[in-house]
């Protein structure tokens, strides 16, 4: 596929390249937002926004960084709009011990992520959830791969310490 076609507003080319990233986009949004419906909404809004702005993309190779920046902005907007709803989780609605354990684990991981600075959280989510390499993340964030790896390691250590402290 000629990636440069997406810059020229080729719908089929846009759809093909989106296909390559849709699962990563969803996983990233899911971990940022905490639930499937919000993640789906965020990805939908991101894709529509990306499609409308596709002519602003000058280099097709920058598509992953570009679309994840859009998704990150959409997630940040949704988080600010829905902060109270995200913080309120009813364990009464859980129907089984397994469901309660899953919800509790999810909340623990979400709280551990919240202990990180915005840049640290972004690196953790882009690497572990979206599956990008340190080189790709460095391109997205404007940093260096070694710096990304160091920040990821320190961030995971912070999360681990937080989670171990809760045990």
N, C-alpha and C positions, 0 to 999 in steps of 0.2 A: 504494500500500500504506500502511496506517495503521501507522506505526512504533511507536506506543504499544501495539499489540497484543502486541509481544514482551515487554513488561513484565508482561502479564497471562498469561504462560505459554502463548501460542498457538504451537503447534509449527510450523504452516505459516508463520506470520509470522517466527519465528526462522530457519527454513530459508531463507526468501526473503532476509532481510537477511544471513545468513551467506554466501549465494551471491555477494553483492556484494563480499565481502571475502576469500573463500577463497584466491584467487590471491595476494593481497598477504600474507596470513598465511603461506602456504607459502614465498613468496620470502624473507620476513623470517626465518622459522625456518631455511631452507636456508642463508642467509648467516651466521646466528648459529651454527649447529651444524656446518656443513661437509659434510653429506651428506644425500641424499634420504630414506633410511630414518629417520634421527633427526628430520628436518624433518616427515615424515608423522606420526611418533609424537607429536611436540610439538603439531602442529596438532590431532590427534585428542584428545589430553589437554586441550588448551585449549578446544576446542568442547564437550567433555563437561562440563568445569568451568564454562564460561560458561552452558551450558544449566541446570545444577543451581543456579547462582547468579543466574539471570536476574531473579528478584524483587528482588534487591539493586540493580538498575539503576533509578534514579529517573527518568532522562530518556533517552528513546530516542535523542535526538540525540548522546548521549555514548557510544553503542555502539562506534564505532571506537576511541576512546581506551580504553574499558573493556576490550574484548576484546584489544587489543594489550598492555595492562598484564598481563593474564592470561597471554598468550603469552610475554611477556618473562620473567615469573616461571617459567613452565614451562621455557623455554630455559635460564635460569640454573640451575635445578635439574638439568637433564640435563647441562649443561656440567660442573657440579661432580661429578656421578656418573660421567661418562665422560671425564674430562680425559686420562687416559693413552691411551685408545683414540683420541681425537681427535689427539693429538700424534704418533702412530705411523702413518705412511703408508708402505706398501711400494711403492717404485717398481719393484721386481722384478716385481710383478703387472701392471704396465703392459705392454700387448702391442704397442704401436707408438710411433714417435717422436711422433706427434700426441698420443697419450694421455699420454706423459711430459710433453710441453709443456703440455698442459691441466692436469695435476696440479700441475706446477711453478708455473704461473700462479696457480692456485687457492691453493696454499700461500703464494705471495708476497702475494696479496691478503689472505689470512687473517692473515698475520704483520703486514701493514701495519695492519689493523684492530686487532690486539692492541696496537699502539703507542698507541692512543687510550685516554683515560679512559672509564669506563663511560658517562657522559652523552654524550660526543662520539660514541662508537660507536653509541649508541642513535639519535642525531640522523641520522647518516649512513645507518644502515640504514632508519630510518623514511622518510627522504626519497628516497634513491636506489634502495632495494630495494623498499620497500612503496609508494612513490609518493605519499606524503602531502605536502601543501604546508607551508610554514613556519607558516602560520596554524593548520592542523590539529595540527601537532607541538607548537606552543605550547600549544594547549588540552590536549593529552595530558600534557605535561610541567609545565604550570603556569607557563610562561615567557612571553616576548613574541616575536612573529614576527621582529622585528629581531635580537633576541638569538639566536634559532635560526639565522637566516641567517648571522650572524657566526660562531657556533660551527661551523656546517657548513663555512664557507669555511676557517676555521683548521684544522679537522680534515682536510679534503681536502688542504690544503697540507702538513700533517704526514705524511699518507700518501704524497703525491707525493715529498716529501723522502726518506722512508724508502726508497721503491721506487727512486728515482734513485741513492741511496747504495749500493744493492745491485747496480747495473749495472756 
